[in-house]
Amino acid sequence: MFVCGTTLGYAGELRVVVKDHRGKHVADAVVLATPLDPKSALRAKTPLDAVDQVDKQFVPYVKPVFVGSKIRFPNSDHIRHQVYSFSPAKKFELPLYGGTDAPPVVFDKPGVVVLGCNIHDWMVGYIYVSETPFFAKTEIAGRASIEGLPPGEYHVRLWHPSMEHGEETTVRRVTVTAERPTTLEWELSLKPSLRVPRVSGAPSPGYP
Ligand SMILES: [Cu+2]
């Protein structure tokens, strides 16, 4: 008798390359794969994760997490920070602190959470709270890979803090198989970045 489901245990992979309209590789783009069959997304993996503060910047600048994740906000600087968010997906404010004293924050609602610091106005970071457990972030070469995908149909989309159009304009329907990785390329229009890279050790504007 032929038994269906012989591919059980085999998983697919999505490989993604993101470039801007000039062909430059785009880092910090979040790639999200939502299975059309919701049973494929049954996974309760919400590890304790962290967004650090180093040289008065959030590290990493963009952090994708699965909904329900707890995030710590350690402070590796020798000064104190006061981290907050006014975003509807998560409003919170940590007390002014140094070191690793701040209690972790639970991100229980999907969406974009913009992080700021009350002391250092220019500090900005992003937590993307994903409703799907299948996501990844592009590195400097504009590449990301999502592994361990149950084979099937997916809606795949992108988010980036500087994207010109909404993430819904990036949605593609993709078939994932266990045989070979599926490669996708996007060209993403970005708004001119207002983020000024700061040199470590350089004098800081504003407060110390
Ligand atoms: Cu600060």
Boltz pocket constraint, residues with backbone or C-beta under 6 A from the ligand:
constraints:
  - pocket:
      binder: B
      contacts: [[A, 56], [A, 80], [A, 81], [A, 82], [A, 117], [A, 118], [A, 119], [A, 120], [A, 123]]
      max_distance: 6.0
